[in-house]
Amino acid sequence: MYITEPEKKIPIINDVDLCVLGGSCTGAFAAIRAARLGLKVALVELSNCFGGVATNAFVAVWHPLLDTTFKKQIVAGLTEEVLDLIPGEDKWQREDKVFYFNPMSMKYALDKLVRAENIDVYFHTMYTGVSLKDDDTIDCVFVENKNGRSAIRAKFFVDATGDGDVCRDLGIERYVNDNVQPPSYTFLTNGDVEPLYEKYPGFNSDVITKLANDYCDEYGMEHDFGWGIYLPGGVGARFNATTHTFGRFCGEADQLTDAEFNGREKAFITLDILRRHGGKDAKFSIIGDCSVIGVRDSYHYKTKYQANYLDLLLGKRYEDNICNGTYNIDIHDKEAGVTFMGFDGNYTFEDTNGNITHGSWRKEKGIDLSLPIPTYYSLPFRTLVGEKYTNFIAAGRMMNADEPSFGALRVMTNLNQIGEAAGVGAYLAVNEGKTIQDVDGKKVAKTLSDGGSANLD
């Protein structure tokens, strides 16, 4: 059944060099990079802040800016800048150089960075459609907010919506991984978890997950796996990523809705377990929950190059390199458990009961064990470049990557760099009057390095 919407004139509210759809760190960094290079930029965001999962889902962890030796800085640029803007009491760094931060401070730091570049920002604004100038060139995008429906015209567009909403409307070929990594419904609690370590002596993983798994059967809740931290500067607030929503595909509206219901239910079941079994004087409350579920995986869109996990783990280098990373391959199973694969050739699978299976991917793939172990991996610019549309890039978790490499590249420190590269690619296309397919990837890499990104060799 269909209804025909009456034809109407749509006002063009802005005409810019670059329009970025989605204000996650990926999208915000694309906008900032392009604006610093001289483009006039519009940035459209559905919520009331920048940062995406880092802020709206409280996932307040960024992986190291150094290689695995901790001697060579491989990530800098806007990732380092925004961390520097967060006050010292609102962030801390583990011995393994992983950063944790207060997500509320991250919101404000991102505000400062974006506003300093005179970017035209549209909060509470939804992308709703795209219009073409010709067969392979975008003319404008449609958005809706409190002022109604309008259009933004631009010379170039970046889709940083996460699920690739613009890609969908353009009809770009897409695929779904066999194992779609389930989302986590994240929430904040107060209350002391230290007694749980006495309950589970020698247990080094997340104790709230362990407690929930011991009692979840009586609630009909699946065994799960996850992690949690006390937020820096959070005065006792603990971040919990302990509840996955299995069997929901968040690239579809009805399943995304159901995932939010299911995740919130699991969060409050976990709270009830904490209150009943967290210790004699256990006092716990949920003091905040995510404004959007932490989606890991949904649709992926085809580009000129698909990231390959063996290239990552063997440290392949590229002349058009746009991203350096060390985060191991981390595949959350669609049913339960997690697989980790590292540079050293080893992999582990840990189920929800803490049982661990070990193996060697190097041996199984017949790779010469005498080959050197790399200290970081890289990603080429052509991963972002599509086959058809001349003034368009998609940047984010919709990336073209095989299942294992996606398990490494999907984390924010990597997506931050990918966003910066999208902004630079947009600038070069507009400034040089080229299609994105004709932009020199080596020039993208050099422009990133000249702008402060680290060791893009």
C-alpha positions as CSV (number, residue, x, y, z in Angstrom):
1,M,0.0,0.0,0.0
2,Y,1.3,3.4,-0.9
3,I,0.3,7.1,-0.7
4,T,1.6,9.8,-3.0
5,E,3.1,12.8,-1.2
6,P,2.0,16.1,-2.9
7,E,4.8,17.8,-4.8
8,K,6.2,20.9,-3.0
9,K,9.1,23.3,-3.3
10,I,11.9,22.6,-0.9
11,P,14.0,25.6,0.3
12,I,17.7,25.3,-0.1
13,I,19.0,26.5,3.3
14,N,22.8,26.3,2.5
15,D,25.1,26.0,-0.4
16,V,28.6,24.9,0.7
17,D,31.7,23.1,-0.5
18,L,31.2,20.1,1.7
19,C,28.2,18.6,3.5
20,V,28.9,15.9,6.1
21,L,26.0,13.8,7.2
22,G,26.6,12.5,10.7
23,G,28.4,14.1,13.6
24,S,30.2,11.2,15.2
25,C,33.9,11.8,15.7
26,T,34.3,10.3,12.2
27,G,32.0,12.9,10.7
28,A,33.1,15.8,12.9
29,F,36.8,15.1,12.1
30,A,36.0,15.0,8.3
31,A,34.3,18.4,8.7
32,I,37.1,20.0,10.7
33,R,39.9,18.8,8.4
34,A,38.1,20.1,5.4
35,A,37.3,23.4,7.0
36,R,40.9,23.9,8.1
37,L,42.0,23.4,4.5
38,G,39.6,26.2,3.4
39,L,36.3,24.6,2.5
40,K,33.0,26.0,3.6
41,V,31.4,23.1,5.5
42,A,27.9,22.1,6.8
43,L,27.6,19.3,9.4
44,V,24.3,17.6,10.0
45,E,23.7,15.6,13.2
46,L,20.6,13.8,14.4
47,S,21.2,14.2,18.1
48,N,22.2,17.2,20.3
49,C,26.0,16.6,20.3
50,F,29.0,15.4,18.4
51,G,30.8,12.1,19.2
52,G,28.4,9.4,18.3
53,V,29.1,6.2,20.3
54,A,31.9,7.9,22.2
55,T,29.4,10.3,23.8
56,N,25.8,9.1,23.2
57,A,26.6,5.6,24.2
58,F,29.3,6.4,26.8
59,V,31.9,4.2,25.1
60,A,34.7,6.2,26.6
61,V,37.7,4.3,25.5
62,W,40.3,5.1,22.7
63,H,43.1,2.8,21.9
64,P,46.8,3.8,22.0
65,L,48.3,6.4,19.8
66,L,51.6,4.4,19.9
67,D,52.7,1.3,18.2
68,T,52.9,-2.0,20.1
69,T,56.4,-1.2,21.3
70,F,55.1,2.1,22.9
71,K,58.1,3.8,21.2
72,K,56.6,5.2,18.0
73,Q,53.6,7.5,17.8
74,I,51.4,6.3,14.9
75,V,48.2,8.3,15.6
76,A,48.0,12.0,16.1
77,G,45.9,14.6,14.4
78,L,42.5,15.4,15.7
79,T,42.4,12.3,17.9
80,E,45.3,13.7,19.9
81,E,43.9,17.3,19.8
82,V,40.6,16.4,21.3
83,L,42.2,14.3,24.0
84,D,44.4,17.3,24.9
85,L,41.3,19.4,25.3
86,I,39.8,17.1,28.0
87,P,40.8,18.2,31.5
88,G,43.3,15.9,33.3
89,E,40.8,14.9,36.0
90,D,38.4,13.7,33.2
91,K,40.7,11.3,31.5
92,W,43.3,8.7,32.4
93,Q,45.6,6.2,30.7
94,R,46.3,2.6,31.5
95,E,49.7,1.0,31.5
96,D,49.0,-0.3,28.0
97,K,48.4,3.3,26.9
98,V,44.7,2.9,26.4
99,F,42.8,6.2,27.1
100,Y,39.6,6.5,29.1
101,F,37.7,9.7,29.3
102,N,34.5,11.2,30.7
103,P,32.1,11.3,27.7
104,M,30.5,14.6,28.9
105,S,33.9,16.3,28.7
106,M,34.4,14.7,25.2
107,K,31.1,16.4,24.1
108,Y,32.4,19.8,25.1
109,A,35.9,19.3,23.7
110,L,34.3,18.4,20.3
111,D,32.1,21.5,20.5
112,K,35.2,23.6,20.9
113,L,37.0,22.0,17.9
114,V,34.0,22.3,15.5
115,R,33.0,25.8,16.5
116,A,36.5,27.1,16.1
117,E,36.3,26.3,12.3
118,N,33.0,28.2,11.6
119,I,31.3,25.1,10.4
120,D,27.6,25.4,9.8
121,V,26.1,22.9,12.3
122,Y,22.6,21.5,12.3
123,F,21.8,19.5,15.5
124,H,18.5,17.7,15.8
125,T,18.4,17.3,12.1
126,M,17.8,14.1,10.1
127,Y,19.1,13.3,6.7
128,T,16.0,12.2,4.6
129,G,17.1,11.9,1.0
130,V,19.4,12.7,-1.9
131,S,19.0,14.4,-5.3
132,L,21.4,13.9,-8.2
133,K,22.7,16.5,-10.6
134,D,23.3,13.8,-13.2
135,D,23.9,10.0,-13.2
136,D,27.0,10.1,-11.1
137,T,27.0,13.4,-9.3
138,I,25.1,14.5,-6.2
139,D,23.4,17.9,-6.3
140,C,21.9,18.2,-2.8
141,V,20.7,16.3,0.2
142,F,17.3,16.7,2.0
143,V,17.1,17.1,5.7
144,E,14.3,17.7,8.3
145,N,14.3,19.5,11.6
146,K,12.1,21.9,13.6
147,N,12.0,24.2,10.6
148,G,10.6,21.4,8.4
149,R,12.0,19.9,5.2
150,S,14.9,21.6,3.4
151,A,17.9,21.0,1.2
152,I,21.6,21.5,1.5
153,R,23.5,21.9,-1.8
154,A,27.2,21.1,-1.9
155,K,30.1,20.4,-4.2
156,F,31.0,17.2,-2.2
157,F,29.3,15.0,0.4
158,V,30.5,12.7,3.1
159,D,28.2,9.9,4.5
160,A,29.2,9.4,8.2
161,T,25.8,8.1,9.2
162,G,27.2,4.8,10.4
163,D,24.8,2.5,8.5
164,G,25.4,4.3,5.2
165,D,22.0,5.9,4.8
166,V,23.1,8.0,1.8
167,C,24.8,5.0,0.3
168,R,21.5,3.2,0.6
169,D,19.6,5.9,-1.2
170,L,22.2,6.0,-3.9
171,G,21.7,2.3,-4.5
172,I,25.4,1.5,-3.9
173,E,26.0,-2.3,-3.8
174,R,26.0,-3.5,-0.2
175,Y,26.5,-6.7,1.8
176,V,26.1,-8.0,5.3
177,N,28.7,-10.1,7.1
178,D,27.9,-13.7,7.9
179,N,28.5,-12.9,11.6
180,V,26.9,-9.5,12.3
181,Q,28.5,-8.4,15.5
182,P,25.8,-7.7,18.0
183,P,25.3,-4.2,19.5
184,S,25.8,-3.4,23.2
185,Y,23.2,-1.5,25.3
186,T,25.4,0.6,27.6
187,F,24.5,2.1,30.9
188,L,26.0,3.9,33.9
189,T,25.6,2.6,37.5
190,N,26.7,3.8,40.9
191,G,27.6,1.4,43.7
192,D,30.7,-0.4,44.8
193,V,31.7,-3.5,42.8
194,E,34.8,-4.2,44.9
195,P,33.0,-6.8,47.0
196,L,32.4,-8.8,43.8
197,Y,36.1,-9.4,43.5
198,E,36.0,-11.0,46.9
199,K,33.1,-13.1,45.7
200,Y,35.1,-14.1,42.6
201,P,38.7,-14.3,43.8
202,G,41.2,-14.4,40.9
203,F,38.6,-13.4,38.3
204,N,40.2,-10.7,36.1
205,S,37.4,-10.1,33.6
206,D,34.3,-7.9,34.2
207,V,32.8,-8.9,37.5
208,I,29.3,-7.6,36.8
209,T,29.2,-9.8,33.7
210,K,30.3,-12.7,35.8
211,L,27.6,-12.1,38.4
212,A,24.9,-11.6,35.8
213,N,25.9,-14.9,34.1
214,D,25.6,-16.7,37.4
215,Y,22.0,-15.7,37.8
216,C,20.7,-14.7,34.4
217,D,19.0,-18.1,33.8
218,E,16.2,-17.4,36.3
219,Y,15.4,-14.3,34.3
220,G,15.5,-16.0,30.9
221,M,18.4,-13.8,29.9
222,E,21.3,-15.2,27.8
223,H,24.8,-15.6,29.1
224,D,26.8,-12.6,27.9
225,F,30.3,-11.1,27.8
226,G,31.4,-7.5,28.3
227,W,33.5,-5.0,30.2
228,G,33.2,-1.9,32.3
229,I,35.1,0.9,33.9
230,Y,34.6,3.7,36.4
231,L,34.4,7.0,34.4
232,P,37.2,9.5,35.0
233,G,35.8,12.4,36.9
234,G,32.5,10.6,37.2
235,V,32.3,10.6,41.0
236,G,31.7,6.8,41.2
237,A,29.8,6.4,37.9
238,R,30.6,3.1,36.3
239,F,30.2,2.5,32.6
240,N,28.9,-0.9,31.7
241,A,29.0,-2.6,28.3
242,T,27.7,-5.9,29.7
243,T,24.5,-6.5,27.7
244,H,24.5,-7.4,24.0
245,T,21.3,-7.7,22.1
246,F,21.5,-10.9,20.1
247,G,19.6,-11.7,17.0
248,R,18.7,-8.1,16.0
249,F,20.0,-6.5,12.9
250,C,20.3,-2.7,13.6
251,G,20.4,-1.7,10.0
252,E,16.6,-2.2,9.9
253,A,14.3,0.2,11.7
254,D,12.0,-2.4,13.4
255,Q,14.9,-4.5,14.6
256,L,16.8,-1.4,15.9
257,T,13.7,-0.5,17.9
258,D,13.5,-4.0,19.3
259,A,17.2,-4.0,20.1
260,E,16.7,-0.8,22.2
261,F,13.8,-2.4,24.1
262,N,15.8,-5.6,24.7
263,G,18.9,-3.8,25.8
264,R,17.2,-1.7,28.3
265,E,15.4,-4.7,29.7
266,K,18.7,-6.5,30.1
267,A,20.2,-3.5,31.8
268,F,17.5,-3.5,34.5
269,I,17.7,-7.2,34.9
270,T,21.4,-6.8,35.5
271,L,20.6,-4.1,38.1
272,D,18.2,-6.4,39.9
273,I,20.9,-9.1,40.0
274,L,23.3,-6.6,41.4
275,R,20.9,-5.5,44.1
276,R,20.0,-9.1,45.1
277,H,23.5,-10.7,44.8
278,G,26.0,-7.9,44.8
279,G,26.8,-8.2,48.5
280,K,25.4,-7.8,52.0
281,D,25.2,-4.0,51.8
282,A,24.8,-3.7,48.0
283,K,23.4,-0.4,46.9
284,F,23.2,0.0,43.1
285,S,21.3,2.3,40.8
286,I,21.2,3.0,37.0
287,I,22.1,6.7,36.8
288,G,22.1,6.9,33.0
289,D,21.7,4.8,29.9
290,C,22.7,5.3,26.3
291,S,20.7,7.6,24.1
292,V,21.5,5.3,21.2
293,I,22.5,1.6,21.4
294,G,26.1,0.9,20.6
295,V,25.8,-0.6,17.1
296,R,29.0,-2.4,16.0
297,D,27.9,-3.8,12.6
298,S,25.2,-3.5,10.0
299,Y,25.5,-2.8,6.2
300,H,28.8,-2.5,4.3
301,Y,29.2,-0.8,1.0
302,K,31.4,-1.8,-1.9
303,T,34.4,0.4,-2.9
304,K,37.5,0.1,-5.0
305,Y,39.3,-1.9,-2.3
306,Q,38.2,-4.2,0.5
307,A,40.4,-4.3,3.6
308,N,41.9,-7.7,4.2
309,Y,42.7,-9.1,7.6
310,L,46.0,-10.8,6.5
311,D,47.2,-7.5,5.1
312,L,46.4,-5.9,8.4
313,L,48.0,-8.5,10.7
314,L,51.1,-8.8,8.5
315,G,51.6,-5.1,8.5
316,K,51.3,-4.3,4.8
317,R,52.2,-0.7,4.0
318,Y,50.6,1.6,1.4
319,E,51.6,4.8,-0.4
320,D,48.1,6.1,0.1
321,N,48.0,5.1,3.8
322,I,45.3,7.0,5.8
323,C,45.1,5.1,9.1
324,N,47.5,3.4,11.5
325,G,46.2,1.1,14.3
326,T,47.2,-1.6,16.8
327,Y,43.8,-2.7,18.1
328,N,43.7,-6.5,17.6
329,I,41.0,-8.2,15.6
330,D,38.0,-8.5,18.0
331,I,35.0,-10.3,16.6
332,H,31.9,-10.4,18.9
333,D,30.0,-13.6,18.0
334,K,26.4,-13.1,16.9
335,E,25.3,-15.7,19.5
336,A,27.9,-15.5,22.3
337,G,31.7,-15.3,22.8
338,V,34.5,-13.3,21.4
339,T,37.5,-14.0,19.1
340,F,40.8,-12.1,19.4
341,M,43.5,-12.3,16.8
342,G,46.9,-10.6,17.2
343,F,50.0,-9.7,15.3
344,D,51.9,-12.5,17.0
345,G,50.0,-15.1,15.1
346,N,47.9,-16.3,18.0
347,Y,44.1,-16.2,18.4
348,T,41.7,-17.0,21.2
349,F,38.0,-17.6,21.5
350,E,36.5,-16.9,24.9
351,D,32.9,-18.1,25.6
352,T,30.5,-16.6,28.1
353,N,31.6,-19.0,30.8
354,G,35.2,-17.8,30.5
355,N,36.5,-20.9,28.7
356,I,39.3,-20.0,26.3
357,T,40.4,-21.9,23.2
358,H,43.8,-21.0,21.7
359,G,45.2,-21.4,18.2
360,S,47.6,-19.9,15.6
361,W,46.3,-18.2,12.5
362,R,49.8,-18.1,11.1
363,K,50.2,-21.8,11.3
364,E,46.7,-22.5,9.9
365,K,47.3,-20.1,7.0
366,G,50.7,-21.6,6.3
367,I,52.5,-18.3,6.8
368,D,56.3,-18.4,7.4
369,L,56.6,-18.2,11.2
370,S,60.0,-16.4,10.8
371,L,58.4,-13.4,9.2
372,P,58.8,-10.3,11.4
373,I,55.9,-9.4,13.7
374,P,54.6,-5.9,12.8
375,T,54.0,-3.2,15.4
376,Y,51.0,-1.6,13.7
377,Y,48.7,-2.0,10.6
378,S,47.7,0.5,7.9
379,L,44.8,1.2,5.6
380,P,44.8,2.7,2.0
381,F,42.7,5.6,0.9
382,R,41.2,3.6,-1.9
383,T,39.2,1.7,0.7
384,L,37.0,4.8,0.8
385,V,36.7,5.5,-2.9
386,G,33.6,4.2,-4.6
387,E,33.2,3.2,-8.2
388,K,30.5,5.5,-9.4
389,Y,29.7,8.7,-7.6
390,T,32.2,11.4,-8.3
391,N,31.6,13.8,-5.3
392,F,30.9,11.4,-2.5
393,I,32.7,9.3,0.2
394,A,31.3,7.0,2.9
395,A,33.4,7.0,6.1
396,G,32.6,4.9,9.2
397,R,31.5,1.4,10.2
398,M,29.9,0.9,6.8
399,M,33.4,0.4,5.4
400,N,34.3,-2.2,2.9
401,A,36.2,-4.7,5.0
402,D,36.2,-8.5,5.3
403,E,34.8,-9.8,8.6
404,P,38.0,-10.2,10.6
405,S,39.6,-6.9,9.5
406,F,36.4,-5.1,10.3
407,G,36.7,-6.4,13.8
408,A,39.9,-4.4,14.2
409,L,39.2,-1.3,12.0
410,R,35.7,-0.6,13.6
411,V,37.1,1.0,16.8
412,M,37.1,4.8,17.2
413,T,40.8,5.6,17.1
414,N,40.8,4.1,13.6
415,L,37.5,5.6,12.5
416,N,38.7,9.0,13.7
417,Q,41.6,8.8,11.2
418,I,39.3,7.5,8.4
419,G,37.1,10.6,9.0
420,E,40.0,12.9,8.7
421,A,41.0,11.2,5.4
422,A,37.5,11.7,4.0
423,G,37.7,15.4,4.8
424,V,41.1,15.7,3.1
425,G,39.8,13.7,0.1
426,A,36.8,16.0,-0.2
427,Y,39.1,19.1,-0.1
428,L,41.4,17.8,-2.8
429,A,38.5,16.9,-5.0
430,V,36.9,20.4,-4.6
431,N,40.1,22.4,-4.7
432,E,41.5,20.6,-7.7
433,G,38.3,20.2,-9.6
434,K,38.6,16.4,-9.7
435,T,36.4,13.5,-9.2
436,I,37.1,11.5,-6.0
437,Q,38.2,8.7,-8.3
438,D,40.9,10.9,-9.8
439,V,42.2,12.3,-6.4
440,D,45.8,11.1,-5.8
441,G,45.7,8.9,-2.7
442,K,49.4,9.7,-2.0
443,K,48.5,13.4,-1.9
444,V,45.8,12.6,0.6
445,A,48.4,10.8,2.8
446,K,50.8,13.7,2.6
447,T,48.2,16.3,3.3
448,L,47.1,14.4,6.4
449,S,50.7,14.2,7.6
450,D,51.3,17.9,6.9
451,G,48.2,18.6,8.9
452,G,49.5,16.8,12.0
453,S,48.7,13.1,11.5
454,A,51.5,10.9,12.6
455,N,53.8,8.6,10.6
456,L,51.6,7.9,7.7
457,D,54.2,6.0,5.9
